[in-house]
Amino acid sequence: MKDGRGEILLVALGGNALIRKGQVGTIEEQFQNLKIPLAQIARLSDNYRIIITHGNGPQVGNLLLQQECCKEVPRLPLEILVAQTQGQIGYMIESTLDTELMKLGKDEKKLFVSLISYVVVDPNDPSFRNPTKPIGPVYPPEMAPFPFPVVKTRGGYRRVVASPRPITIVEKREIKKLVEMGFIVICCGGGGIPVVREGRGFCGVDAVIDKDLASARLGMEVGVEIFLIATDVPGVALHFGTPREEFLKVIKVSEAMSLLAQGHFESGSMAPKVEACLEFLSWGGKRAIICSVEEIESALEGKAGTEFLRDG
């Protein structure tokens, strides 16, 4: 979708954009970390119409831990915790973006808004029977057995919850309209609040949707041209974490599909990112990129990250 105001760029920020490896995750750390991607997004806002989505794995996991440590307060279902993190992180992104725009003298010229977002899922999605989405901190092996489902990762274990596939973004029309009006839109936080249809209405369900798959779906539904996933690694790698590790500058769709099917990418980590990029391109997207949070601008210039190329 083009109207003379630049292509639509969707930047999907991982939860690691706020809490980096080795950090405790204080609010001060999170605000400091956000300056890295948002300073770049502020500069890019002159040339692109921008949508920002974000993860919430560390944050929603922390809320679950807080609930478990305080028995006096009634427990909240997971979809409510997702909604809480949308407000929390949306505020942090907005305020940091405002500061970065102010530094550039653009704070009065740019409009931006955070939007609480629902995402429809299938109540019969198999993930409800087989949780796979990692959230929260890494637990050391000596803490086993755990009172909740876990998956083994590098360094220990992480709690896993159901992660149904996104079917549609409920607020897609509002998001599209806001982008057309010139707003930078912050939405689909944590993959969106998972809901199922009940007649003409919706009902929340206990799950966390993968934010990259939800972002790809949003990109298709609002006509995004460029989809960029900003994470904590330089791009897509073969033999990741081994002496044979090799980061790829470009990868053809057919090669990525083959590597994904062979299990080369870690489930709950790089695998859904690759899948999201492939889905985005299959739906008509122009460019799909995975890069580090520090290299968003360079990746758009083709100087960093991994870009997915159509065959032929």
C-alpha positions as CSV (number, residue, x, y, z in Angstrom):
1,M,0.0,0.0,0.0
2,K,1.6,3.3,-1.1
3,D,0.2,6.8,-1.1
4,G,3.3,8.9,-1.4
5,R,4.1,8.8,2.3
6,G,6.5,5.9,2.3
7,E,6.1,2.1,2.5
8,I,4.6,0.6,5.6
9,L,7.3,-0.9,7.8
10,L,6.3,-3.3,10.6
11,V,9.0,-3.7,13.3
12,A,8.4,-6.6,15.7
13,L,10.5,-6.1,18.8
14,G,11.3,-9.2,20.9
15,G,10.9,-9.2,24.7
16,N,14.7,-9.0,24.8
17,A,14.4,-5.5,23.4
18,L,13.5,-4.6,27.0
19,I,15.4,-7.2,29.1
20,R,18.7,-8.4,27.8
21,K,20.6,-11.6,28.7
22,G,22.2,-11.4,32.1
23,Q,20.0,-8.5,33.3
24,V,17.6,-8.5,36.3
25,G,15.0,-6.6,34.3
26,T,14.6,-3.5,36.4
27,I,12.5,-0.7,34.9
28,E,15.6,1.4,34.5
29,E,17.3,-1.4,32.5
30,Q,14.2,-1.8,30.3
31,F,13.9,1.9,29.5
32,Q,17.6,2.1,28.7
33,N,17.4,-0.9,26.4
34,L,14.4,0.5,24.5
35,K,16.5,3.6,23.5
36,I,18.4,1.4,21.1
37,P,15.6,0.3,18.7
38,L,13.4,3.4,19.2
39,A,16.2,5.9,18.4
40,Q,16.4,4.1,15.0
41,I,12.6,3.9,14.6
42,A,12.4,7.7,15.3
43,R,14.9,8.3,12.5
44,L,13.1,5.9,10.1
45,S,9.8,7.6,10.7
46,D,10.6,10.3,8.0
47,N,10.8,7.6,5.3
48,Y,8.4,4.9,6.4
49,R,4.9,4.6,7.9
50,I,5.5,2.4,11.0
51,I,3.8,-0.2,13.0
52,I,5.5,-1.5,16.2
53,T,4.7,-4.8,17.7
54,H,6.4,-6.4,20.7
55,G,6.9,-9.5,22.7
56,N,6.2,-10.0,26.4
57,G,7.7,-13.3,27.3
58,P,9.9,-12.1,30.2
59,Q,7.2,-9.6,31.5
60,V,4.2,-12.0,31.5
61,G,6.4,-14.7,33.1
62,N,7.3,-12.3,35.8
63,L,3.6,-11.5,36.5
64,L,2.9,-15.2,36.8
65,L,5.8,-15.5,39.4
66,Q,4.4,-12.5,41.3
67,Q,1.0,-14.2,41.4
68,E,2.5,-17.4,42.7
69,C,4.3,-15.5,45.5
70,C,1.3,-13.7,46.8
71,K,-1.6,-16.0,47.8
72,E,-3.7,-13.1,49.3
73,V,-4.5,-11.6,45.9
74,P,-6.8,-13.4,43.6
75,R,-5.0,-15.0,40.6
76,L,-5.7,-13.5,37.2
77,P,-6.0,-15.6,34.0
78,L,-3.2,-15.4,31.5
79,E,-5.2,-13.3,28.9
80,I,-5.6,-10.6,31.6
81,L,-1.8,-10.7,32.2
82,V,-1.2,-10.3,28.5
83,A,-3.5,-7.3,28.5
84,Q,-1.5,-5.8,31.5
85,T,1.8,-6.2,29.6
86,Q,0.3,-4.5,26.5
87,G,-0.5,-1.5,28.6
88,Q,2.9,-1.6,30.5
89,I,5.1,-2.1,27.5
90,G,3.0,0.2,25.3
91,Y,3.5,3.0,27.8
92,M,7.3,2.4,27.9
93,I,7.6,2.3,24.1
94,E,5.5,5.5,23.7
95,S,7.4,7.5,26.3
96,T,10.8,6.4,24.9
97,L,9.7,7.1,21.3
98,D,8.5,10.5,22.4
99,T,11.9,11.3,23.9
100,E,13.8,10.1,20.8
101,L,11.5,12.1,18.5
102,M,12.1,15.1,20.8
103,K,15.9,14.8,20.4
104,L,15.4,15.0,16.6
105,G,13.0,17.9,16.9
106,K,10.1,15.8,15.5
107,D,8.0,15.3,18.6
108,E,5.3,17.8,17.5
109,K,5.2,16.5,13.9
110,K,4.7,12.8,14.6
111,L,1.5,11.1,15.9
112,F,1.7,7.8,17.8
113,V,-0.6,5.6,19.8
114,S,-0.7,2.3,21.7
115,L,-3.7,0.1,20.9
116,I,-5.0,-2.8,23.1
117,S,-5.3,-5.6,20.6
118,Y,-7.3,-8.9,20.5
119,V,-6.3,-11.8,18.3
120,V,-8.8,-14.5,17.4
121,V,-7.6,-18.1,17.9
122,D,-9.2,-21.5,17.4
123,P,-10.4,-23.1,20.7
124,N,-9.5,-26.5,19.2
125,D,-5.9,-25.5,18.4
126,P,-3.6,-28.4,19.3
127,S,-1.4,-26.2,21.4
128,F,-3.9,-26.2,24.2
129,R,-3.2,-29.9,24.6
130,N,0.6,-29.5,24.0
131,P,2.0,-26.2,25.4
132,T,5.2,-25.1,23.7
133,K,5.5,-21.3,24.2
134,P,8.4,-20.4,26.6
135,I,7.7,-17.5,29.0
136,G,9.4,-16.1,32.1
137,P,13.0,-16.8,33.4
138,V,15.3,-19.7,32.8
139,Y,15.2,-22.1,35.7
140,P,18.3,-24.2,36.7
141,P,18.0,-28.0,36.4
142,E,18.4,-28.5,40.2
143,M,14.9,-26.9,40.6
144,A,13.2,-29.9,39.0
145,P,10.6,-31.3,39.3
146,F,8.5,-28.2,38.3
147,P,4.9,-27.6,39.2
148,F,4.1,-26.5,35.6
149,P,5.0,-27.6,32.1
150,V,8.6,-26.7,31.0
151,V,10.9,-27.1,28.0
152,K,14.6,-27.6,28.1
153,T,16.7,-24.7,26.7
154,R,20.3,-23.7,26.6
155,G,21.2,-23.1,30.3
156,G,18.1,-24.7,31.9
157,Y,14.3,-24.9,31.7
158,R,11.5,-22.4,30.9
159,R,7.9,-22.5,31.7
160,V,5.7,-23.2,28.6
161,V,2.1,-22.2,27.9
162,A,-0.4,-22.8,25.1
163,S,0.5,-20.8,22.0
164,P,-2.4,-21.1,19.4
165,R,-2.0,-19.8,15.9
166,P,-3.4,-16.4,15.2
167,I,-6.5,-16.4,12.9
168,T,-7.2,-12.7,12.6
169,I,-6.4,-9.4,14.3
170,V,-9.7,-8.0,15.6
171,E,-8.6,-4.3,15.4
172,K,-7.1,-4.6,11.9
173,R,-9.4,-2.0,10.4
174,E,-8.6,0.5,13.1
175,I,-4.9,-0.1,12.8
176,K,-5.0,0.3,9.0
177,K,-6.9,3.6,9.3
178,L,-4.5,5.0,11.9
179,V,-1.5,4.2,9.7
180,E,-3.3,5.9,6.8
181,M,-3.8,8.9,9.0
182,G,0.0,9.1,9.7
183,F,0.1,7.5,13.2
184,I,3.0,5.3,14.4
185,V,0.9,2.4,15.8
186,I,2.0,0.3,18.7
187,C,-0.2,-2.9,18.8
188,C,-0.4,-6.6,19.1
189,G,1.7,-6.6,22.2
190,G,2.7,-10.0,23.4
191,G,1.1,-11.5,20.2
192,G,-2.3,-9.9,21.2
193,I,-4.9,-10.9,23.8
194,P,-6.0,-14.4,22.8
195,V,-9.8,-14.6,22.3
196,V,-12.2,-17.1,20.8
197,R,-15.5,-16.2,19.2
198,E,-18.7,-16.8,21.2
199,G,-21.6,-16.0,18.9
200,R,-21.2,-12.3,17.9
201,G,-18.7,-11.6,20.8
202,F,-15.3,-12.8,22.1
203,C,-14.1,-14.6,25.2
204,G,-10.5,-14.6,26.4
205,V,-8.5,-17.9,26.7
206,D,-5.5,-18.9,28.7
207,A,-2.7,-18.7,26.2
208,V,0.1,-16.5,24.8
209,I,0.3,-16.1,21.0
210,D,3.6,-15.9,19.3
211,K,4.2,-12.3,18.5
212,D,6.0,-12.9,15.3
213,L,3.2,-15.0,13.8
214,A,0.6,-12.5,15.0
215,S,2.7,-9.7,13.4
216,A,2.9,-11.5,10.1
217,R,-0.8,-12.0,10.1
218,L,-1.3,-8.3,10.9
219,G,1.1,-7.4,8.1
220,M,-1.0,-9.3,5.6
221,E,-4.3,-7.8,6.9
222,V,-3.2,-4.2,6.8
223,G,-1.0,-4.3,3.7
224,V,2.5,-4.0,5.2
225,E,5.3,-4.0,2.6
226,I,8.3,-4.6,4.9
227,F,8.3,-6.9,7.9
228,L,11.4,-6.7,10.2
229,I,11.9,-8.9,13.3
230,A,14.4,-7.3,15.7
231,T,15.9,-9.8,18.2
232,D,19.0,-10.6,20.2
233,V,21.0,-12.3,17.5
234,P,22.5,-10.9,14.2
235,G,20.1,-13.0,12.0
236,V,19.3,-16.6,11.0
237,A,22.2,-19.0,11.6
238,L,23.0,-22.6,10.6
239,H,24.3,-24.7,13.5
240,F,23.5,-22.0,16.0
241,G,25.4,-22.1,19.2
242,T,28.0,-24.5,17.9
243,P,31.6,-24.1,16.6
244,R,30.0,-24.5,13.1
245,E,27.7,-21.5,13.6
246,E,27.2,-19.5,10.3
247,F,24.9,-16.5,10.1
248,L,23.2,-16.0,6.7
249,K,23.0,-12.7,4.9
250,V,20.2,-13.9,2.6
251,I,18.2,-17.1,2.4
252,K,15.8,-18.3,-0.3
253,V,12.3,-19.2,0.7
254,S,12.7,-22.8,-0.5
255,E,15.9,-23.3,1.5
256,A,14.3,-21.8,4.6
257,M,11.3,-24.0,4.2
258,S,13.5,-27.1,3.9
259,L,15.7,-26.1,6.9
260,L,12.6,-25.4,9.0
261,A,11.1,-28.8,8.1
262,Q,14.4,-30.5,9.1
263,G,14.3,-28.9,12.5
264,H,17.4,-26.7,12.1
265,F,15.7,-23.8,14.0
266,E,14.8,-24.0,17.7
267,S,11.1,-24.3,18.5
268,G,9.8,-21.3,20.5
269,S,12.8,-19.2,19.4
270,M,14.1,-18.9,15.8
271,A,11.6,-21.4,14.2
272,P,8.5,-19.1,14.6
273,K,10.5,-16.1,13.4
274,V,11.4,-18.0,10.2
275,E,7.9,-19.3,9.8
276,A,6.5,-15.8,10.2
277,C,8.8,-14.4,7.5
278,L,7.8,-17.1,5.1
279,E,4.1,-16.6,5.8
280,F,4.4,-12.9,5.3
281,L,6.1,-13.3,1.9
282,S,3.6,-16.0,0.8
283,W,0.7,-13.5,1.5
284,G,2.3,-10.9,-0.8
285,G,4.7,-9.0,1.5
286,K,7.6,-7.3,-0.2
287,R,10.5,-7.8,2.2
288,A,11.1,-10.0,5.3
289,I,14.1,-9.5,7.5
290,I,15.5,-10.8,10.8
291,C,18.2,-8.8,12.5
292,S,19.6,-7.7,15.8
293,V,17.9,-4.9,17.8
294,E,21.1,-2.8,17.2
295,E,21.0,-3.1,13.4
296,I,17.5,-2.2,12.3
297,E,18.6,0.7,10.0
298,S,21.5,-1.3,8.6
299,A,19.3,-4.3,7.9
300,L,16.9,-2.2,6.0
301,E,19.8,-0.9,3.9
302,G,20.8,-4.5,3.2
303,K,24.0,-4.2,5.3
304,A,23.0,-6.5,8.2
305,G,20.7,-9.2,9.3
306,T,19.2,-12.0,7.2
307,E,16.8,-11.2,4.3
308,F,14.4,-13.8,2.9
309,L,14.3,-13.9,-0.9
310,R,11.7,-15.4,-3.1
311,D,12.9,-18.2,-5.5
312,G,13.4,-17.4,-9.1
